[in-house]
Amino acid sequence: MRDLPVVQLVVSANADIHAVPERGVIRTPLQAAVETGAWDIINFLLGRGVDVNAPPAINNGRTALQIAAEKGFIGIASLLISKKADVNAPPGQFHGRTAFEAAAEHGRIEMLIYLVENGADIVSDGGRQYKNALRFAKMNGHTGVDIYVKDVYRTQCFLRSGMNTTPLENGQSSESYEFDPRLFL
């Protein structure tokens, strides 16, 4: 639904805008508004204090930010992050995607860059996000995304190794540092 006056009417009738996904409902009101790109409804709900980090539904669930990443809505993602949306929130248990994975699956390279700039971490989970993002990108033929995801992983591994700059920033070849090649399989 993309009709703010109707949403306002339903809210004035005491609809629970803080309800979490359960019993077949797969989106919170905020998640549904993000899915349709309804800026006016998103702002209305955020103004009413809905949880920007409400958990995803168990099956096919996404947080509001994960939906924005999947759809490529950078403006909405920026708004959500400014409201403290968790860039590294876990996915729904079955068929869920992190924000990074969702963006990779749908070829949203600009979103991937934005997420990394805002703290997306594809290393600390043992490379799970990395492997999933790479698989989704390859599965959908997103070669540029595939290359970018590998570069992000290499850079984050290198920075976690205790160095403050990447080899490329030091004028070295990106092949001059080690990372775990098993994660590329």
N, C-alpha and C positions, 0 to 999 in steps of 0.2 A: 504494500500500500504506500502510495506517495502523496497522500492528501493530508497536509498538516492540520487543516480545520477538523477533519474527522479524527485524527489522532488526539488533538486537543479535547474534543468532545468525549472521546472514550476515556481519556485520562481524568477529565472532570467527573466522570461517572465512577471514579475509583478503580479503574483498571490498574493492575499491578505491573508497572513498568520496570520493576526490579526482579521480575520472575526469571528463574533460570530454566534452561532447556531441560525438559523431562516429559515423560509420557507421550512420546511421539512429536513433541514440539522441538524443532532443531535449532531455533534461533531465539535469542532475547530480542526485545523490541529494538535495541540499539544495533545488534547484529543484522537484523532484517533491514533496518534503515540504511546501514552501510552497504549491504548487498545490492540495494537499488540505487545507491548514490544520492539519496535524498538529504541534501545538505540541511534544509530547513528542519526536517524531523530530527536529524542527528544533533543539531545545535539545541533544539528544544529539549530533547532527552538528556543531553549533557548538562543543560541548564537546570534540569530537575534532579541532578545528582546520580544518574545511573552509573553503575560500575563499568568503567571502560575496560576492565580486565575480567568481566564475567566469564566463567569457564565455558568452553565449547560443549556442545552435546557429545555424548559418548560416540555415536555413530555419525560420521560425516560432519562433525561439529567443527566450527571455527570460532575463534575470538573475533571481535570487531576488527582488530588490526590484521589478523590473518585473512579475513575476507577482503579488506582493502588491498592487501598485498596481492591476493589472487586476481582481483579485478584490475589492478594497476592504478588505483585511485590514490596517487601520491598526495594530493591536497588533503584528502580525508585522513590518510596515514599520518601526515604531518600534524593535523589537528589532534588525532588520537594520541600520538606520542607526546604532544605538548600537554596532554591531560594525564600523562604518566602511563600510557599503554605499555605493556611488557613486550619488548621486541623479541624476546626469547621465550615467550609463553609456550608451554607444551601443547601439542595438538590433541584433537579428540582421539579417544582410544582406538577407534576403528575407522580407518580411511581418513583420518585427520591429517592436517598439514601444519607445520610451523609457518610463520610468515615468510621466512626465507625459502622453504620448500615450495610453498604455494606460488610465490613469484617465479621461481625457477621453472616449475612445471608449466606455467603459462607464458614463458618467454619474456617476462617483465624485467629486462635488464636494468632499466632506470630505477625500478623499485628495489632491486637487489642492491644497487649502489647506495640508494637512500637508506636501506635497512642497515647495511654495513657501517655507513657513516653515523648511524644512530645506535650502534652497539650490538648488532647481530653477531653472535658468537657461534661458529660452526665447528669449533674444536673441542670445547670443554665437555661436550656430551660424548666423548669418545669417537667423534666423527660421524655420528648417526645423521645429523642434519646434512652434513657434507655429502655422505653417500646417497641419501635419499634425494637431495636436490640434484645431484649429478645424474642419478637414474631417471628422475622425472624429466630433466632437460633432454637427455639422450632419447628417451622414449618418444618425445614429442618433436624431435628434430631441431632443437634450439642449440645449434653449434656455438654461437657466440656466448650464450649463457653457460654452456659446458666449460668453455675456456675461462670465463670470468670466475665461475665457482671454484675451479682448480686454483686459479691465481689467489683468490681470497683465502682458500685453505692453506696454501703454501705460506702466504704472508702471515696469517694468524699463527701457524705453527712456528714460524721463524721468530715472531715477536714473543711467543710464549717461551722460547728457548732462552730468554734473558737478554736478548739484544734489544736495543731501543730503536733501531732503524732496520729496514729491509736491505737485502743485498743490492737491490736495484737502486735504492737511495744512496748507497755507498759506492755506486759505479761498478758493482760486481754483477756477474751473470746470475740470473735467478736459479741456475743449476748448481751454484756453488754452496748451497746449504742442504742439509738433509731433512727429509720429512718421511713419514711412514708410507711407503709405496703400496702397502697392502690395502690402504684405504682407497686406492685408485682402481681396485679390481671390481 
